[in-house]
């Protein structure tokens, strides 16, 4: 997979440098790294550079040396790479701590109340507490404030409330 990404990245970089020769003056590819004047190196093996062409202003400026120089180009790719890393971490976090879809208070056979909440994957969790209504209120307040609440978010709010 990395090999295919790098093959396409190299092809697009070569083409972009053809359209904007000022890029050639300061940028070069060294294996999986895009290098700027031998001062900075950026691993581009995990990003697919052709995707940035979806951005029309970028696409228009890329061919014009007066609009985009090699430094600007490198910084855009760097920010794009960092953004992709953040989005990937958020995706992994979302899988690890799914969003809570529903929360209710139920009673067991002895009449003791407990909380049941379900995540977006349909998995149900039981949370036993002496104050289920307080937890439900914390959840509702957080939901009103933030929107989507993960199990981790709820756990942090409960932990903070218990410390007070």
N, C-alpha and C positions, 0 to 999 in steps of 0.2 A: 504494500500500500504506500509506504513512504517513498519507494522508488518511483512509483507512478506520479505521486504528488510532486516530487522534485523534478521529474522529467517535464511535467507541465509548467512548473514554476520557472525552470530554466528557459523553456521555449518562450514563455510570455515575457520574462525579463529581457531576453535577447531582442525580442520584437519591440518592446517599449524603448530599449536603448537605441534601436534603429530610428524610431520616430523622434526621440529626444536625445540627441548625442551628448547633452550636458550630463546625463546620467552616467554615461560611460567614463567620464572623467573622474568620478569619485566612488563609483560602486563597482563591485565585482562579486562573483560567486565563488566561494571556496568550499567545495563539498556541499553540505547542507546549510552553510552559513552565507548570509548576505553581509558583505563587509562594506563599511563606509570609511574610505581613506585609511584603512588599516588602523583606525581608532576605535571603531565599534564593530562588534559582530553580533549577528542575530540569527538564531537557528530558525529557519523557515520550513523545516521538514514537516511540521504539524499544521501548517496553514496552507490553504489553497489560494494562491495569489489571484487567479482569474476571478474569484468571487468579488474582489473589490471593484471590478468593472461594473457591478450593479449600481454603483454610485456614479450617477451621471456627471456631476461636477468634477469628480476625480478623473473620470474617463476623458472629459474635455480638456482638462488642464494638463494631463499627462503628456500629450504630444507637443505642448508649447513650453519651450525652455524658459520663457519669460514668466510663465505662471507657476512652473514647478521645476525646481532644481534637484540635484541629487540628494542634498541634505533633507529637503522637504519630503521627498519621496521616501527616504529611509525612515524618517520620523513617522510618517503615515503608516508604513508597514509595521514599524515597532508598536505603535498604538493599536493597530489592527490585531497584531499578535497578542498583545496583553489583554485586549478585550475578549478575544477568543478563549484565552486561558481562564479568564474570570467566568465567562459563560459556561465553559466546560465544568468548572468547579461547582457552579450553581446547579448544573444538571445532575452531577453526582450527588450533591447534597440533597436535592429534591428526591432522588431515588432512595437515599439512605433515611431521610426523614420526610415521609410523605405528608401532604396537606390533609388536614382534618376536614372531613366533609360534613359530619353530623355529630352532635353531642347531646345525650339525654341522661336524665336521672331515672334509675329504676330501683325497685326494691327486691331484695332476696326473700326466701321463704320465711325468714324471721322478721321481716318488715324493715330490715336495715337498708338504707339507701346507699347506692353506689353510682358511679358514672360509667356510662358506656359511650365510647366514641368510635366512629368508623373513619378510615382514611379513604382517599380517592380510589384505592384499589379494592375496596370492599372489606378489607381486613378490620375486624372489630377488636377493641381493647377494653378491658375492664380496669377501672381505677377506683380503688377503695380509699375513702377519706371520711373524716368525721364531719367535714364541711362541704358536701357536694354542691350546695347552692352557691357557696363562695367561689368554688372552682368554675362553675358554670358562668357566674358573673364575670370572673376574670377572663374567661374565654370570649364571652360576648363583647366585653370592652376591647379586648385585643383585636377581635374580628372587625369591629367597627372602625378601629384605628388603622389596621393594616390590611384587611381584606383576607387573603389566604394565610392561614395559620398552620404551621407544621407542628408535628409532634415535639420537635426540639424547641420551637417557640413557646409552646404551651408549658413544657417542662421548665424552661427558664423562668417564665412568669410565676409558676407555682412555687418554684424554689425561692425566688425573690420575695414573694408574699409570705412564705413561711419564715423568712429571716426577720421580718418586721416584728 
